[in-house]
Amino acid sequence: MEHFPVIHTNFWDAIIAVPLVVIITQLIKVFLRVPRFLVPTIATILGLLFSIFIAHKYNFWGAVFMGFFYGNAAVGLYAGLKTAIIAYRNSKKE
């Protein structure tokens, strides 16, 4: 039986990687005007690139796993913040 890869991650990977992916994704949205349905794919690709080439460059499979985590966490962070801001604005109107 083959063992799962050991993934060494720390608090700083998530604190730096996820906001960085959100910021770069937003810059790409503004400057390149990509369609909305491609934004989660771009975030996932950025998360994979960050993880494979910077955060976990010596453990490929661990980097792939964490890259999907970074990209999807960035999408979730953006969606949660956007929903919270919209709800706050709508509560002020009433």
N, C-alpha and C positions, 0 to 999 in steps of 0.2 A: 504494500500500500504506500502510495506516495504522500508525503506530508504537505500540508499547505505551507506557503512561504511565510517566513517571519517578517512582519512589517514593523519597522521601527519608525514610529511617528511621534511627534510631540505636540504640545500645545501651540507652539509658535508656527508650525506648519499650517494649521487651520486658521490661526489669527492673521497670518500674512497672506496665505494663498487664496483663501475664499474672497476677502475684500479686493485683492488684486485682480482676480478673475472678474469680479463684478465691475470694477472700474474700467478695465480694458474692454470688456464686452460693451459697456455703455459708450465708450469712445468709438469703438467700431460701429455701433449703431448710428451714432451721430454723424461721423465723417464719411462712412461708406454707404449709408442708407440701405442696409440689408433688410429683406422682408422679415416680418415679425416671427414667422414660423421657423426661421433659421437661427434665431438668437439662442435657444437652448443648445443647439448643436455647436454653435460657436463657443459657448461657455464650456461645454464638455471638451472640445478640442483644446481650448486654452488650459483647462485643468489638467488634461493629459500632458500637454507640452511642459507646463510648469513642473509637474510631478516627475516626468521622465528625465528632463534635462537639468533640473535644479534640485528639487527636494529629495528625490530617491534615485539618483543616477546610477547607483551600484546594485540595484535590485529591480530588475525589469518588471516582474509580475507584481511585486509590491507597489511599484510606481504606477502601473496600469490601474490597479485597484484604487489607490489613493487619488489618481487623476480623475476617475469617474466620481469619486467622493467630492473632490474639490469643485468640479464642474456642476454637479447636481446640487451641492450645498449652495453654490453661488446663485443658481436659478431659484432655489427655494428662498434664500435670503431676499433676493430682489422681489419675488412675488409676495412674500410676507410683508415687507416694508411698503410696497405699493398698496396692498390691501388695507394695511393699517392707516396709511395716510388718507386714502379715499374714505374710509369709515370715519376718521376724525373730521375731515372736511364736511362730510354729510351730517355729522352730529352737530356741528356748529351752525348749520343752516336752519335747524329746527328750533 
